[in-house]
């Protein structure tokens, strides 16, 4: 440190309290140390006093290097300065009042920074309009779930440069990474194998399936004394008297009215319950005319059907589902037909995979209650008559209403029909495949046949 020169007297406007200060002697061309008053002075410049130019900062305060501060620290200082003033914040935290003023003006920018980030370094965009258009293109592409790579970004940037007449623009890979950094972009890995669907898609994705039923639905098991060789189950003898129920549902859990086809030529005079559509057919099964009627009375009258909203109907490969008449009718009503191969319905069709089993279990329960506590009629020979058509239709309506909505939704998720971009249902289809193949699959180990 330089020798301190004693200053005799006081400078104009300066009191007698002196502190050492660094100065420069213009005659000797050497640095010197002077004693100047510090009471209330804000020293931030140069001043000529005679032949001596004095730089205002105390000698006993070591000259500090440039220091960076985190965004969290800056926000704390801004809050403190807003409450108690910039000078108070300077005394408490250290950075000068000038810096604090700059930070307060840039508060919105600092808020957007990560808490540990210290500065927004890096060069600014040379072609901001081009980058703005490129960001819009990337956002639109990702909104449509299209993949965007660094190569496609560079190619699109070159197209935009040509449109905006920027011949010197090269769209190099270094520029691409700097562009990513300026606009908070990164390379992300795909999270699922399925496509992302619109947020309101589930109410327009449907599945329907014909389910064969009988008028007798006895259980295969019963409680009995041990050791008995013969286990007899009572019924009305109509285990092979079949009819068909067409059940349909939507991916959001909505259930379409059951469509029942009995084996009969003419419609009976019985009054059927509401909530079910009843038709008669000689074989009690679906054909082209019955399928066409189902489309008109059920599918076209669902929510959104009359307005011909874009929709998707998933059916199995039964012959009456794939006729030209069915395809043309669905096309006229803006419905995309998806056919599941016959060997894959237990895995890829929600009705087969999840819905039919609990529905039939509920029907069996109602039939068992009817056998025990219901009113029965008998023939002249003493045989119990089967349940009448209106009663079994009421059972169908009740069992269909009792089926939880979450079960229907789970069926579509399990079959990977309505999945969004997440991993919650990603492995359901593989679990179903393993179950179908009677294979026990353990994660990280071999499959055991």
C-alpha positions in Angstrom: 0.0 0.0 0.0 1.2 3.6 -0.7 2.3 5.9 2.0 -0.5 8.1 3.4 0.1 11.8 2.8 -1.3 14.1 5.5 -3.6 16.7 4.1 -3.4 20.0 5.9 -6.8 21.8 6.3 -10.0 20.7 4.7 -11.4 20.6 1.2 -14.3 22.8 0.3 -17.5 21.2 1.5 -15.6 18.5 3.3 -15.5 18.1 7.1 -12.4 17.2 9.2 -13.1 13.5 9.4 -10.5 12.1 6.9 -10.0 8.6 5.5 -7.3 7.4 3.1 -8.3 7.4 -0.6 -6.4 6.3 -3.7 -5.5 9.1 -6.1 -3.2 9.9 -9.1 -0.5 12.6 -9.2 -0.6 13.9 -12.8 2.8 15.7 -12.3 4.7 12.7 -11.0 2.6 10.2 -13.0 2.4 8.0 -9.9 -0.5 6.7 -7.8 -0.8 8.3 -4.3 -2.9 7.9 -1.3 -4.9 10.9 0.0 -7.0 11.6 3.0 -10.5 12.7 2.2 -13.6 13.2 4.2 -16.2 10.3 4.0 -19.0 11.7 6.0 -22.1 11.2 3.9 -20.2 11.2 0.6 -21.3 9.0 -2.2 -18.2 8.5 -4.2 -18.7 7.2 -7.7 -16.6 9.3 -10.1 -13.5 11.4 -10.7 -12.9 14.9 -9.5 -10.0 17.4 -10.2 -8.5 19.2 -7.2 -5.7 21.3 -8.3 -3.2 19.0 -10.1 -4.6 15.9 -8.4 -7.4 13.7 -9.8 -9.0 11.8 -7.0 -10.9 8.5 -7.5 -13.5 8.1 -4.8 -13.3 4.8 -3.0 -11.7 4.1 0.4 -8.3 2.4 0.6 -9.3 0.3 3.6 -12.1 -1.3 1.5 -10.4 -3.9 -0.8 -11.2 -3.7 -4.4 -13.6 -6.6 -5.1 -14.0 -8.7 -8.2 -17.2 -9.0 -10.2 -19.7 -11.2 -8.5 -22.9 -12.9 -9.8 -26.0 -13.5 -7.8 -28.8 -16.1 -8.2 -32.3 -15.1 -9.2 -33.5 -16.1 -5.7 -31.1 -13.7 -4.1 -32.1 -10.9 -6.5 -35.8 -11.4 -5.8 -35.2 -11.3 -2.0 -33.3 -8.0 -2.5 -36.0 -6.6 -4.7 -38.6 -7.4 -2.1 -36.5 -5.8 0.7 -35.8 -2.7 -1.4 -39.5 -2.3 -2.2 -40.3 -2.2 1.5 -37.4 -0.3 2.9 -35.7 1.4 0.0 -32.7 0.8 -2.3 -30.1 2.3 0.1 -31.3 0.1 2.9 -31.1 -3.0 0.6 -27.5 -1.9 -0.4 -26.4 -1.8 3.2 -27.9 -5.1 4.0 -27.1 -7.2 0.9 -24.0 -5.5 -0.7 -24.7 -4.7 -4.4 -24.9 -1.1 -5.2 -28.0 1.0 -5.5 -27.5 1.3 -9.3 -27.6 -2.5 -9.6 -30.7 -2.7 -7.4 -32.5 -0.2 -9.7 -31.7 -2.3 -12.7 -32.9 -5.5 -11.0 -36.1 -3.9 -10.0 -36.8 -2.8 -13.6 -36.1 -6.4 -14.7 -38.2 -8.0 -12.0 -40.5 -9.8 -14.5 -37.6 -11.3 -16.3 -35.9 -12.4 -13.1 -39.1 -14.1 -11.9 -39.2 -16.3 -15.1 -35.6 -17.5 -14.4 -34.7 -20.6 -12.5 -33.9 -19.8 -8.8 -30.3 -20.9 -9.2 -29.7 -19.1 -12.5 -27.5 -16.1 -12.2 -27.7 -14.3 -15.6 -29.4 -14.3 -19.0 -26.1 -14.6 -20.9 -25.8 -15.4 -24.6 -26.2 -13.5 -27.8 -29.6 -12.4 -28.9 -31.3 -13.7 -31.9 -30.1 -12.2 -35.2 -33.4 -13.0 -36.9 -36.1 -12.7 -34.2 -39.0 -12.9 -36.7 -37.7 -16.1 -38.2 -37.3 -17.7 -34.7 -40.8 -16.5 -33.7 -42.3 -18.2 -36.8 -40.2 -21.3 -36.1 -41.4 -21.6 -32.5 -45.0 -21.3 -33.8 -44.4 -24.2 -36.2 -42.9 -26.4 -33.5 -45.8 -25.7 -31.2 -48.4 -26.5 -33.9 -46.5 -29.7 -34.8 -46.4 -30.9 -31.2 -50.0 -30.0 -30.6 -50.8 -32.5 -33.4 -48.4 -35.1 -31.7 -46.0 -35.0 -34.6 -42.3 -35.7 -34.0 -39.9 -32.8 -34.4 -36.2 -33.5 -34.7 -33.2 -31.1 -34.9 -33.0 -31.9 -38.6 -36.6 -31.0 -39.3 -36.1 -27.8 -37.2 -33.1 -26.8 -39.4 -35.0 -27.6 -42.6 -38.0 -25.6 -41.5 -35.7 -22.7 -40.5 -34.2 -22.7 -44.0 -37.7 -22.6 -45.6 -38.6 -19.7 -43.4 -35.3 -17.9 -44.2 -36.1 -18.3 -47.9 -39.6 -16.9 -47.4 -38.3 -13.9 -45.4 -35.4 -13.3 -47.9 -32.5 -14.0 -45.6 -29.9 -15.6 -48.0 -27.0 -15.5 -45.5 -28.8 -17.7 -43.0 -27.3 -21.2 -42.8 -29.3 -23.0 -40.1 -26.2 -24.8 -38.7 -26.5 -27.3 -35.9 -24.7 -24.8 -33.5 -27.4 -22.3 -34.3 -30.0 -24.9 -33.6 -28.8 -25.6 -30.1 -28.5 -21.9 -29.3 -32.0 -21.5 -30.6 -33.1 -24.3 -28.2 -31.4 -22.5 -25.3 -33.0 -19.1 -26.1 -36.5 -20.6 -26.3 -36.5 -23.2 -23.5 -36.6 -26.2 -25.9 -35.0 -29.6 -25.4 -35.0 -33.1 -26.8 -37.6 -35.3 -25.0 -38.0 -39.0 -25.2 -41.4 -40.5 -26.2 -43.3 -41.7 -23.1 -45.7 -44.2 -24.6 -46.4 -46.3 -27.7 -49.9 -44.9 -28.3 -51.0 -41.7 -30.0 -52.3 -38.8 -28.0 -56.0 -38.2 -28.7 -58.0 -34.9 -28.4 -59.2 -34.1 -24.9 -62.9 -34.6 -25.9 -62.4 -37.8 -28.0 -63.7 -40.3 -25.5 -67.4 -39.6 -25.9 -67.1 -40.4 -29.7 -65.3 -43.8 -29.5 -67.6 -46.7 -29.1 -67.5 -50.5 -29.0 -70.4 -52.9 -29.5 -70.6 -56.7 -29.3 -73.3 -59.4 -29.6 -73.5 -61.6 -26.5 -75.4 -64.9 -26.7 -77.6 -65.6 -23.6 -80.0 -68.3 -22.6 -83.3 -68.3 -20.6 -81.6 -70.4 -18.0 -78.4 -69.2 -16.4 -77.4 -71.8 -13.8 -74.1 -71.5 -12.0 -71.4 -74.1 -12.7 -70.7 -74.5 -8.9 -72.8 -75.0 -5.8 -72.4 -75.8 -2.1 -72.9 -79.5 -1.4 -71.9 -82.2 1.1 -68.4 -83.6 0.6 -68.1 -86.9 -1.2 -71.3 -86.8 -3.3 -70.7 -88.2 -6.8 -73.6 -86.5 -8.5 -74.4 -82.8 -8.3 -77.7 -81.9 -9.7 -78.8 -78.3 -10.5 -82.4 -77.4 -11.0 -83.5 -75.3 -14.0 -86.4 -74.9 -16.4 -84.7 -76.9 -19.1 -84.0 -73.9 -21.3 -80.2 -73.9 -21.1 -80.0 -74.1 -24.9 -82.9 -71.8 -25.7 -80.8 -68.9 -26.8 -81.3 -65.2 -27.7 -78.8 -62.4 -28.5 -78.1 -59.1 -26.7 -76.1 -56.4 -28.5 -74.4 -54.2 -25.9 -72.6 -50.9 -26.8 -70.7 -48.4 -24.8 -68.4 -45.4 -25.2 -64.9 -44.7 -24.0 -66.1 -42.1 -21.5 -68.2 -44.7 -19.8 -71.6 -43.9 -21.4 -73.7 -47.0 -22.1 -75.9 -47.4 -25.2 -79.4 -49.0 -24.8 -79.3 -52.8 -24.9 -80.6 -54.3 -28.2 -82.2 -57.8 -27.7 -83.0 -60.2 -30.5 -85.3 -63.1 -29.6 -85.8 -66.3 -31.7 -89.3 -65.7 -33.0 -91.0 -64.6 -36.2 -93.6 -62.1 -34.8 -93.5 -59.6 -32.0 -95.4 -60.7 -28.9 -98.1 -58.6 -27.3 -96.2 -58.4 -24.0 -95.2 -55.0 -22.8 -91.5 -54.6 -22.6 -89.7 -52.3 -20.1 -88.2 -49.0 -21.2 -84.5 -48.6 -21.8 -84.3 -51.7 -24.1 -84.9 -52.2 -27.8 -86.5 -55.6 -28.7 -86.5 -57.3 -32.1 -87.5 -60.7 -33.3 -85.6 -62.9 -35.8 -86.1 -66.5 -36.9 -82.7 -67.6 -35.7 -82.4 -65.2 -32.8 -79.2 -63.9 -34.2 -77.8 -60.8 -36.0 -78.0 -60.5 -39.8 -77.5 -57.6 -42.2 -81.0 -56.2 -41.7 -80.8 -56.5 -37.9 -77.4 -54.8 -37.9 -78.7 -52.0 -40.1 -81.6 -51.5 -37.7 -79.1 -51.4 -34.7 -77.2 -48.6 -36.5 -80.3 -46.6 -37.1 -82.0 -47.1 -33.7 -78.9 -47.1 -31.4 -75.7 -45.9 -32.9 -77.1 -43.0 -34.9 -79.2 -41.8 -31.9 -76.4 -41.6 -29.4 -75.1 -38.3 -28.1 -73.5 -36.6 -31.1 -74.9 -39.1 -33.6 -77.6 -36.9 -35.0 -75.1 -34.1 -35.6 -72.8 -36.6 -37.4 -69.8 -35.8 -35.3 -66.6 -37.6 -36.2 -66.6 -40.9 -34.3 -65.1 -44.3 -34.3 -66.9 -47.7 -33.8 -64.9 -50.8 -32.9 -66.5 -54.1 -33.9 -65.3 -57.7 -34.3 -64.9 -59.4 -37.6 -68.5 -60.9 -37.7 -69.7 -61.1 -41.3 -72.6 -58.7 -40.8 -70.3 -56.0 -39.5 -68.1 -55.9 -42.6 -70.8 -55.6 -45.4 -70.7 -52.8 -47.9 -74.0 -51.5 -46.7 -72.8 -51.2 -43.1 -69.6 -49.5 -44.2 -71.4 -47.0 -46.5 -73.9 -46.1 -43.8 -71.2 -45.5 -41.2 -69.2 -43.4 -43.7 -72.3 -41.3 -44.4 -72.6 -40.6 -40.7 -68.9 -39.7 -40.3 -68.0 -42.8 -38.4 -64.7 -44.7 -38.8 -65.2 -48.4 -38.6 -62.4 -50.4 -36.9 -62.5 -54.2 -37.2 -60.8 -56.4 -34.7 -59.5 -59.8 -36.0 -61.5 -62.7 -34.6 -58.5 -64.2 -32.7 -57.8 -60.9 -30.9 -61.2 -59.9 -29.5 -60.4 -61.2 -26.0 -57.4 -58.8 -25.9 -58.4 -55.8 -28.1 -62.2 -55.5 -27.6 -63.4 -53.8 -24.4 -66.7 -55.7 -24.3 -64.9 -59.1 -24.4 -61.9 -58.1 -22.3 -63.7 -56.4 -19.4 -67.5 -55.6 -19.7 -69.2 -58.9 -20.6 -68.1 -60.9 -17.6 -69.5 -58.7 -14.8 -72.7 -58.1 -16.9 -73.3 -61.9 -17.2 -72.5 -62.4 -13.6 -75.2 -59.9 -12.6 -77.7 -61.6 -14.9 -76.9 -65.0 -13.3 -77.5 -63.5 -9.9 -80.9 -62.2 -10.9 -81.8 -65.6 -12.4 -80.8 -67.4 -9.2 -82.9 -65.1 -7.1 -85.8 -65.7 -9.4 -85.4 -69.4 -9.1 -85.5 -69.2 -5.3 -88.0 -66.5 -4.6 -89.7 -65.6 -7.9 -93.2 -66.4 -9.1 -93.3 -69.5 -11.3 -95.9 -71.1 -13.6 -96.0 -74.7 -14.6 -97.1 -76.8 -17.5 -99.8 -79.4 -17.3 -97.0 -82.0 -17.0 -95.6 -80.1 -13.9 -92.5 -78.6 -15.6 -91.5 -75.1 -14.6 -91.9 -72.6 -17.4 -89.0 -70.4 -18.4 -88.8 -66.7 -17.4 -90.9 -64.5 -19.7 -89.4 -62.1 -22.2 -90.3 -58.8 -20.4 -88.8 -60.1 -17.1 -85.5 -61.1 -18.6 -85.4 -57.8 -20.5 -85.9 -56.0 -17.2 -83.0 -58.0 -15.8 -80.8 -56.9 -18.8 -81.7 -53.3 -18.2 -81.0 -53.4 -14.5 -77.7 -55.4 -14.9 -76.6 -52.9 -17.6 -77.4 -49.9 -15.4 -75.6 -51.5 -12.4 -72.4 -52.0 -14.3 -69.9 -49.3 -13.0 -68.9 -46.6 -15.4 -65.3 -47.0 -14.3 -65.4 -50.6 -15.5 -66.3 -49.5 -19.0 -63.6 -46.8 -19.0 -61.1 -49.4 -17.8 -62.0 -51.7 -20.7 -61.1 -49.1 -23.3 -57.9 -48.2 -21.4 -56.9 -51.9 -21.1 -57.3 -52.5 -24.8 -55.3 -49.3 -25.5 -58.1 -47.7 -27.5 -58.5 -44.4 -25.6 -55.1 -44.1 -23.9 -53.5 -40.7 -23.5 -49.8 -40.1 -23.4 -49.1 -41.7 -20.0 -47.9 -45.1 -18.8 -50.7 -46.0 -16.5 -52.2 -48.6 -18.9 -49.2 -49.2 -21.0 -48.6 -52.8 -20.0 -52.3 -53.9 -19.8 -52.3 -55.3 -23.4 -49.1 -57.3 -22.7 -50.6 -58.7 -19.5 -53.7 -59.8 -21.4 -51.5 -61.5 -24.0 -49.6 -63.3 -21.3 -52.8 -64.4 -19.7 -54.2 -65.6 -23.0 -51.1 -67.6 -23.7 -51.3 -69.0 -20.1 -47.9 -67.6 -19.4 -46.8 -66.1 -16.1 -44.7 -63.0 -16.7 -42.6 -61.6 -14.0 -40.8 -58.3 -14.6 -37.1 -58.9 -14.9 -37.3 -62.7 -15.0 -38.0 -65.4 -17.5 -41.6 -66.3 -18.6 -42.7 -69.6 -17.0 -45.0 -71.7 -19.2 
